[in-house]
Amino acid sequence: VDPGVLFGSKEFITNRINDTVRKTGKGKHILNLGHGIIVGTPEENVAHFFEVAKGIRY
């Protein structure tokens, strides 16, 4: 996922995560940020990214 996504709203972050997972299909995947976390990224959005990612069920 593009790390710039974490500057968006929580709804936007959730939608991008779900869209990425949907496009990859069923199976085991590692969900990660393209180049890590950008300086200045809101910490609550980083936490939200991981909460959503952990909640994904196949």
Phi, psi and omega in degrees: 000137177300125182297340177295340178302329183289356174270355180273185178287164178298323177297317179297316179300311180301314181298318180294320178297310181298321178295317179298314180295318180300318182292333182278344179084179181285152181134182180269134182220161171249118179266125185212168175271142184308313183224032180084193184265130181282140177305134179093358178295131179300127183300324180294331177285327175296314179300318180297318178306311183288326177297314180295314181300317180293333183275355182288130178236140181264000000 
